[in-house]
Every structure is written in C-alpha cells, then in structure tokens.
Amino acid sequence: MNRSLAELEAIIRNRVCKVCTERTVDGECGLEDPSICALFRLFPQVAEAIQSVDSNDITEYINSIRLRVCTVCSDLEPDGSCAQRQQVRCALDAYLILVVDAIEEATGKTFNKSNILSAGAPIELRPKPQIQL
C-alpha cells in the first residue's frame, strides 16, 4: 500500500508523539524548538530508510537508519558518535521500534517484533550512557 510522506508523518505523530517523554501534560510537544526533533526534521530520509528494508531483523533497520539518516544529521560528530543518541535524546533512536512498526503497518508490511528479543534478553540498540561521578 502506497502512502504519501504526509500520511506517514501523521501516522507517526499519532503513534509516537503521544508516548514521547518530551510531550507536555496538554499533549503538545515540549521541546523548546520542535523543529530540532531528528525524527521529523529528517522524516523523508527516515521513511525512505525504513521502506528500503525488507526484514524482521531490527538490526537491518538500525543499519539503514544509521546509513541513510544519521550520516546526514547535523548532530553526528565527525568521529561518527552522536551525543544526542548516547544521552537518549534522539526521538528517532528512542522510538525506532514504534516508528518501524507504524511505517511497515501503514504500508501493508508486517514487522515481526518477536525477533527483537534474543534468547529473552533485549538487543542493544545504542551504547549505554556513561555515568560520570
């Protein structure tokens, strides 16, 4: 099923924004500048990256996002690191499974979430933040 970029974005806003930790009690975006949200700032690349994958392996979606989205994101450091992602402040990274599931569902594909857990343990989506004392 073909969906326009605007339709996909509306679906994602409905599914992800309502559970986002940045939203206000009124349900509005709580970011000082909502345009900095990487999920929507780079939404055309996000949708393309997800739609380019045909797999039930979340790792393939992560790799596609890193290649097609993260490489053009202004938050990416020259050494390939991303402070936003490491501090769990990147909505795309934090809600990636919801985003993949919503886009695949909206376009008529099925993303099998049972493969997200490997031997009962969650897969590592991002490096653990380092706590400095």
C-alpha positions as CSV (number, residue, x, y, z in Angstrom):
1,M,0.0,0.0,0.0
2,N,1.4,3.3,-1.0
3,R,1.2,6.2,1.5
4,S,2.3,9.7,1.0
5,L,5.0,11.2,3.1
6,A,2.5,13.4,4.8
7,E,0.2,10.5,5.6
8,L,3.2,8.5,7.1
9,E,4.2,11.5,9.1
10,A,0.7,11.9,10.5
11,I,0.6,8.3,11.5
12,I,4.0,8.5,13.2
13,R,3.0,11.7,15.0
14,N,-0.2,10.0,16.2
15,R,1.7,6.9,17.4
16,V,5.0,8.3,18.7
17,C,4.3,11.8,19.9
18,K,1.6,10.7,22.3
19,V,4.1,8.5,24.2
20,C,7.1,10.8,23.8
21,T,8.7,11.8,27.1
22,E,9.1,15.4,25.8
23,R,5.4,16.0,25.5
24,T,3.6,18.3,27.9
25,V,0.6,17.5,30.1
26,D,-1.5,19.1,27.4
27,G,-0.2,16.6,24.8
28,E,1.8,19.2,22.9
29,C,5.5,18.9,22.0
30,G,7.5,20.0,25.0
31,L,10.7,20.7,23.1
32,E,11.7,24.4,23.2
33,D,12.1,24.2,19.4
34,P,10.1,21.2,18.0
35,S,12.0,21.5,14.7
36,I,15.1,20.0,16.3
37,C,13.4,16.6,16.7
38,A,15.5,14.4,14.5
39,L,12.6,12.1,13.8
40,F,10.6,14.8,12.0
41,R,13.5,17.0,10.9
42,L,14.7,14.1,8.8
43,F,11.4,12.4,8.2
44,P,11.8,11.9,4.4
45,Q,15.1,10.1,5.0
46,V,13.6,8.1,7.9
47,A,10.7,6.9,5.8
48,E,13.0,6.0,2.9
49,A,15.4,4.2,5.2
50,I,12.7,2.1,6.7
51,Q,10.9,1.3,3.5
52,S,14.2,0.2,1.9
53,V,14.4,-2.7,4.3
54,D,12.5,-6.0,3.9
55,S,13.4,-7.9,7.0
56,N,12.2,-8.9,10.5
57,D,15.6,-8.2,11.9
58,I,15.6,-4.8,13.7
59,T,19.4,-4.7,13.2
60,E,18.9,-4.2,9.5
61,Y,16.5,-1.3,10.2
62,I,19.1,0.2,12.6
63,N,21.8,-0.1,9.9
64,S,19.6,1.5,7.3
65,I,18.8,4.4,9.7
66,R,22.5,4.9,10.6
67,L,23.5,4.9,6.9
68,R,20.6,7.0,5.4
69,V,19.6,9.3,8.3
70,C,22.4,9.6,10.9
71,T,25.0,10.3,8.2
72,V,23.1,13.4,7.2
73,C,22.1,14.5,10.7
74,S,23.6,17.7,12.0
75,D,24.0,16.1,15.4
76,L,26.5,13.5,14.1
77,E,30.1,14.2,15.2
78,P,33.0,13.9,12.8
79,D,34.1,10.7,14.6
80,G,30.7,9.1,14.0
81,S,29.5,9.5,17.5
82,C,26.2,11.2,18.5
83,A,25.8,12.8,21.9
84,Q,22.0,13.0,21.3
85,R,21.8,9.3,20.8
86,Q,24.1,8.5,23.6
87,Q,22.1,10.7,26.0
88,V,18.8,9.1,24.8
89,R,17.7,12.4,23.5
90,C,17.2,11.4,19.8
91,A,13.5,10.6,19.3
92,L,14.3,8.6,16.2
93,D,16.6,6.3,18.1
94,A,14.5,6.1,21.3
95,Y,11.3,5.2,19.4
96,L,12.8,3.4,16.5
97,I,10.8,0.2,17.0
98,L,7.5,2.1,17.2
99,V,8.5,4.1,14.1
100,V,9.4,0.9,12.1
101,D,6.3,-0.9,13.2
102,A,4.0,2.1,12.3
103,I,5.5,2.7,8.9
104,E,5.5,-1.0,8.0
105,E,1.9,-1.4,9.2
106,A,0.8,1.7,7.2
107,T,2.4,0.4,4.0
108,G,1.0,-3.1,4.3
109,K,4.1,-4.9,5.5
110,T,4.4,-6.7,8.8
111,F,7.3,-6.3,11.2
112,N,7.6,-9.3,13.4
113,K,8.5,-7.9,16.8
114,S,9.2,-11.3,18.3
115,N,12.8,-11.2,16.9
116,I,13.5,-8.1,18.9
117,L,14.4,-10.3,21.9
118,S,17.3,-12.6,21.5
119,A,17.2,-15.5,24.0
120,G,15.0,-13.5,26.3
121,A,17.4,-10.5,26.5
122,P,16.8,-7.2,24.8
123,I,19.0,-6.4,21.9
124,E,21.4,-3.5,22.3
125,L,20.0,-0.6,20.3
126,R,22.5,2.0,21.4
127,P,25.5,2.2,23.7
128,K,24.7,2.6,27.3
129,P,25.1,6.1,28.6
130,Q,28.2,6.5,30.8
131,I,27.5,7.9,34.2
132,Q,30.3,10.1,35.4
133,L,30.8,10.7,39.1
